Amino acid sequence: MTHPDSRHGPRHDPGTGRPAASAVRPYLLTGGRARPDAVLEIEAQVLTTAAGEDALDRHRYEQREIVLLCRRPLAVAEVAARLGLHLGVARVLVGDLVACGHLAARRPDHAPHRNVAIIERVIRGLQAIH
């Protein structure tokens, strides 16, 4: 039996007008992983490395977009917001790129919960995702 909406084509997000994301897509993007292999805070700043620039043609889709976007430092939460990705998916993809040396991560030196600027950036990033 088909889904009632399937006969009318793909469903669209009423807010953006774009096709609605499939629940399967995040699973495929991350290879089924819900967390990155290494701990990567949402406020960690990531930046494209020279190796990432050199490997740009080998990346496809979201990973390529992340490498391009991170030519200037961005927080993981900002990457998720700008690309319209679920935060967990962005953490896995960014974590993979950090692990292979295509992105460098800079973590806060002090307690992030006490830095108002970081908290405000995270809130703006989360609001953009919602």
N, C-alpha and C positions, 0 to 999 in steps of 0.2 A: 504494500500500500504506500502511496506517495503522500508526502506532506501536503496539506491543503494549499499552502502558498506556492508550492513548487510548480504548479501549472501556470502561474503568472510570472515566472522568472525569478531571479534572485530577490530576496528581501533586501530592503534598503534601510539604513539608519535614518530615522526621521530628522535627527539633528544636522547631519552632514549631507544627506542625499546619496551617500556612497553605499555600495553593497555592504550588508552586515557581515561582520567577520564570523567565520565558522568557529565552532568550539574545537574543531579538530586542528585548525591552523596553529594555535600556540603550541600544541603538542608536537606538531611536525617541526616547527621552527626550533624547538629546544631539544629535539630527540627524546621527548618524554620526560625530561628533567624539569623539576619544579624549582630547584635551587642551583646556583652556580657551584662548580667544583671547589672554588675557593671563596672565602668570605669576602664579599664586596658590598660595602655600605652604600645606601642610596645617595648619600651626600658626597661620596668619593668623586673627585674630579678625574676625568679621563681625557687623554689627549693622544691623537694619532702619532705614532712613531715613524721614523724613516723606513723601517721594515714594513709598516702598515701601508705607507705610501707606495713602496715598491710592489707590494702584493695586491694593490687595489684591483687590478684586472682579474685576479683570481677569486675575488669575492663576488657574491651575487646577492641581490635583493636586500634584505634588512642589514646584513653584515656590511655590505658595501655602503649603504646609507649611513650606518653608524661611523664607519671609518671616515667618510667624507664630512659628516657633521662634526666630528671631534677634531677637526683641524684647529679648532680653538677649544680650550678647556671647558668641559661641561660636566655637571653632576649627572650621575646615572639616572636620577629621577627626571632631569631635564631631557635627557636622551629619550626616555620613555615617552614623555609628554610631547616632544616635537615630532616623534615618529608615530604617535598614536598606538604605542605598544603597551600591553599590560606590564606593570612594573616588574613582576617576576620574570617575564619573558626577556625584558631588557636586561635585567641583572644576569641572566644566563648567557645571552648573546655577548654582552659587554665582557663578562667574565671569561668567555672563550677567547675573545680577541686580546684580552690582557694576558691570558695564559700562553698564547702563541706569540706574544711580543708585538702585536700590531697596534695595541693601545698601551699607554702607560697610565697607571692609576696613582693618584696622589691622595693620600688619606689625611684627614685633619689631624694636626699635632696635639690638639687639646680636646677636651670634652665637647663634642658637637651639641649636646643638649643645652649647653650654656652659651653658645654663640648665636646671637639673635639673627645675624645675617644668614647663616646656614639654615636655621629653622625657617626663616621667611622664604628662602629659595626652595626648600623642600615643600613647603605649603603651596607655593605658586606652581611648582611642578605637579603636585598631586591634584590641584584644582584643574590644571590643564588636561590631565588625564580623564577626569570625571566629566 
